[in-house]
Amino acid sequence: MQIPIESFNLQMLNVGLACHNGDWNWKDVSSPFTRIYYVKEGEALLHLAHKTVCLQPGHLYIIPAYTHHSYECNGPFVHYYLHVYEGFKNEMSLVESYDFPTEVEGSRDDELLLQRMCEQHPQAQLPASNPQAYDNATQMTDYVLRYRNMPLWQKMELRGAILMLFSRFLRQAIPHIWTSDERMKQVQAHIHTHITESIDIDELAGVACITKPYLIRLFKREFGTSPIQYVNSKKVERAQLLLYTTDMPVKEVAYDLGFNDHSYFIRMFRKQTGTTPQEYRERMRN
């Protein structure tokens, strides 16, 4: 299923040019935003779960949101970086919808595009290269607010530049096939569209036009989990983003996600993450 371009809610958090000399070494990095790099000089290693990629001059690289990874650099390394946040939307995200190639060949046009973004937005440079210095709730909230407060023409210009860079990867990206069953596709789409509402099995069975027991068996076969567990996991992901990027009280976060009982929400959140919503927020802001 192809996503309409108007649904790409891509927002710039950071952009800049980083110059390193053996000091770009960070482990176990994972963030709620997507990173794009264009390498100008030198080399470094990107360690992913199942492979290691050598970052080389003249190439673009993408690290989707929530991807666990590490960096290793033993010499000179100069690269442009762009951090992009998809924001809140009740649809499948771009990262969930496609399997992106980690590396594509870049061009002089890509370099000039990133250079212009840096010149137009010097305030968007990172305070330091250590992810702990910028990848936290307080900093991200500031970055999101900075983007929201930009005049419309700047947002339009940035959106065009970001889409151009993403298009380099989309050219070789493969649509992520969650399921080949059309009924389950409709159920999954319904869950994402109504993730801020209360969703039950009867409702999902009605969407698929099948019985509840058959829905549960079929959904588990296609997704490896039960419908309710899938719904709860997506609600917790949205809750984490809200706790990370806003100051909404926990009770309000629960109600925003369709929970009438915020105590149940807290128990469910803790079961999936090992921590309470408030503990999660405090940890992310340290």
C-alpha positions in Angstrom: 0.0 0.0 0.0 1.5 3.3 -1.1 1.3 6.2 1.4 0.1 9.5 -0.1 2.8 12.2 0.1 0.6 14.6 2.1 0.7 12.1 5.0 4.4 12.4 5.4 4.5 14.6 8.6 8.3 15.1 8.5 9.8 17.8 10.8 13.4 18.8 11.1 14.9 18.6 14.6 18.6 19.1 13.8 20.9 19.7 10.9 24.7 20.5 10.9 28.2 19.6 9.7 30.3 17.6 12.1 34.1 17.3 12.0 35.6 14.4 14.0 39.0 12.8 14.5 38.7 9.5 16.2 36.2 10.9 18.7 32.8 9.7 17.1 32.4 6.6 19.2 29.0 6.0 20.8 27.4 2.8 21.8 23.8 1.5 22.2 22.1 4.6 20.6 18.3 4.5 19.9 16.1 7.5 19.3 12.5 8.4 18.4 13.7 10.2 15.3 15.4 9.2 12.0 19.0 10.2 11.2 20.3 10.9 7.7 24.1 11.3 7.1 26.0 12.5 4.1 29.8 11.8 4.4 32.2 14.4 3.1 35.6 13.1 4.2 37.1 10.1 6.1 35.4 6.9 7.2 33.6 5.5 10.2 31.7 2.3 11.1 28.0 2.0 11.8 27.2 -1.1 13.8 23.6 -2.3 13.4 21.9 -5.4 14.9 22.8 -7.7 12.0 25.5 -5.9 10.0 28.3 -3.3 10.1 28.3 -0.6 7.5 31.4 1.4 6.5 30.4 5.1 6.1 32.3 6.5 3.1 32.5 9.8 1.3 29.9 10.7 -1.3 27.3 8.4 0.2 24.0 9.0 2.1 23.0 6.8 5.0 19.7 6.5 6.9 19.1 5.2 10.5 15.3 4.8 11.0 13.8 5.9 14.3 14.1 3.4 17.3 16.9 1.5 15.5 19.6 0.3 18.0 23.0 1.1 16.7 26.6 2.1 17.6 29.3 4.3 16.0 33.1 3.6 15.7 35.6 6.2 14.3 39.4 5.9 14.4 40.4 8.9 12.3 39.2 12.0 10.5 35.5 11.9 9.7 33.4 14.8 8.3 29.7 14.4 7.7 26.4 16.3 7.4 23.7 15.1 9.7 19.9 15.6 9.6 17.5 14.5 12.3 13.9 14.1 11.3 10.8 13.5 13.4 7.6 12.2 12.0 5.3 13.7 14.6 2.0 12.4 15.7 -0.4 10.8 13.2 -3.0 8.0 13.3 -1.5 6.2 10.3 1.4 3.8 9.6 4.6 5.8 9.8 7.0 6.1 6.9 9.5 3.9 8.8 6.9 1.3 9.5 5.8 1.2 5.9 9.1 0.7 4.1 12.3 -1.3 4.5 15.0 1.3 3.6 18.4 0.6 2.2 21.0 1.8 4.8 23.3 3.3 2.2 22.7 4.9 -1.2 25.0 6.8 -3.5 24.9 10.6 -2.9 25.6 13.5 -5.2 26.9 17.0 -5.1 23.3 18.2 -5.1 22.6 16.4 -1.9 25.7 18.0 -0.3 24.6 21.5 -1.5 21.1 20.9 -0.2 22.4 20.0 3.3 24.8 22.9 3.2 22.0 25.3 2.5 19.9 23.8 5.3 22.9 24.4 7.7 23.3 28.0 6.5 19.6 28.8 6.9 19.3 27.1 10.3 22.6 27.5 12.3 20.5 27.3 15.5 19.6 23.7 14.6 23.2 22.4 15.1 23.7 19.8 17.9 25.1 21.1 21.2 27.6 18.1 21.2 28.1 14.9 19.3 27.4 12.7 22.3 23.8 11.5 21.9 23.3 11.9 25.7 23.7 15.6 25.2 20.8 16.0 22.7 18.8 12.8 22.8 16.6 13.5 25.8 13.1 14.7 26.4 14.0 18.3 27.3 16.1 18.9 24.2 13.7 17.2 21.9 10.8 19.2 23.2 12.8 22.4 22.5 13.6 21.2 19.0 10.0 20.4 18.2 8.8 23.7 19.5 11.5 25.5 17.5 10.2 23.9 14.3 6.5 24.6 15.2 7.3 28.3 15.7 9.0 28.7 12.3 7.1 30.8 9.7 5.2 28.7 7.1 7.5 29.5 4.3 10.5 28.0 6.2 8.5 24.9 7.0 7.6 24.5 3.4 11.2 24.9 2.3 12.4 22.4 4.9 9.8 19.9 4.0 10.8 20.1 0.3 14.5 19.5 1.2 13.7 16.6 3.6 11.4 15.0 1.0 14.2 15.2 -1.6 16.7 13.5 0.7 14.2 10.8 1.7 13.4 10.2 -2.0 17.0 9.0 -2.5 16.3 6.1 -0.2 12.7 5.6 -1.3 13.9 4.9 -4.8 15.4 1.6 -3.5 13.1 1.0 -0.6 10.8 -2.0 -0.4 7.3 -1.7 0.9 7.1 -3.6 4.2 4.7 -6.5 3.9 3.1 -6.9 7.3 0.5 -9.4 6.0 -0.8 -10.6 2.7 -4.3 -11.1 4.1 -6.6 -8.2 3.0 -8.8 -8.6 6.0 -5.8 -8.2 8.4 -4.6 -5.2 6.4 -7.9 -3.6 7.1 -7.8 -4.4 10.8 -4.2 -3.1 11.1 -5.2 0.1 9.3 -8.2 0.5 11.6 -6.0 0.1 14.7 -3.6 2.8 13.6 -6.4 5.2 12.5 -8.2 4.8 15.8 -5.3 4.4 18.1 -6.4 7.3 20.3 -9.8 5.6 20.9 -10.9 2.5 22.8 -10.6 -0.5 20.5 -12.1 -3.9 21.3 -12.2 -7.4 19.7 -15.8 -7.0 18.6 -15.0 -3.9 16.7 -12.0 -5.5 15.0 -14.0 -8.6 14.1 -16.6 -6.3 12.5 -14.0 -4.6 10.4 -12.7 -8.0 9.1 -16.3 -9.4 8.8 -15.2 -12.6 10.7 -15.9 -14.1 14.1 -13.9 -13.1 17.1 -12.2 -16.5 17.6 -11.2 -16.6 13.9 -9.9 -13.0 14.1 -7.7 -13.8 17.0 -6.3 -17.0 15.3 -5.8 -15.2 12.0 -4.2 -12.1 13.5 -1.8 -14.1 15.6 -0.8 -16.1 12.6 -0.1 -13.0 10.5 1.4 -10.7 13.2 2.8 -13.1 15.8 0.7 -11.5 18.6 -2.9 -11.2 19.6 -5.0 -8.2 18.4 -5.2 -6.7 21.9 -1.5 -7.1 22.5 -0.8 -5.3 19.2 -3.2 -2.5 20.1 -1.7 -2.1 23.5 1.9 -2.1 22.1 0.9 0.7 19.6 -0.8 2.7 22.4 2.4 2.4 24.6 4.6 3.5 21.7 2.3 6.6 21.3 2.4 7.1 25.1 6.2 7.0 25.1 6.3 9.7 22.5 3.8 11.9 24.4 5.8 11.5 27.6 9.0 12.2 25.8 7.9 15.3 23.9 5.2 16.9 26.0 4.4 17.9 29.5 1.0 16.3 29.5 0.1 14.7 32.9 0.1 10.9 32.9 -3.7 10.9 33.5 -4.2 13.1 30.4 -1.9 10.9 28.3 -4.0 7.9 29.3 -7.3 9.7 28.4 -5.7 10.9 25.1 -5.1 7.2 24.2 -8.7 6.1 24.9 -8.2 4.7 28.4 -11.0 5.6 30.9 -9.1 4.0 33.7 -5.6 5.6 34.0 -4.6 3.1 36.7 -5.1 0.3 34.1 -3.0 2.4 31.6 -0.2 2.6 34.2 -0.2 -1.1 34.8 -0.2 -1.9 31.1 2.6 0.6 30.4 4.7 -1.0 33.2 4.1 -4.5 32.0 5.4 -3.6 28.5 8.2 -1.3 29.4 9.2 -2.4 32.9 8.7 1.1 34.3 5.8 3.4 35.1 4.9 6.3 32.8 6.2 8.8 35.3 9.5 6.9 35.9 9.9 6.7 32.1 9.5 10.4 31.8 11.9 11.2 34.6 14.5 8.8 33.2 14.3 10.3 29.7 14.8 13.8 31.2 17.9 13.0 33.1 
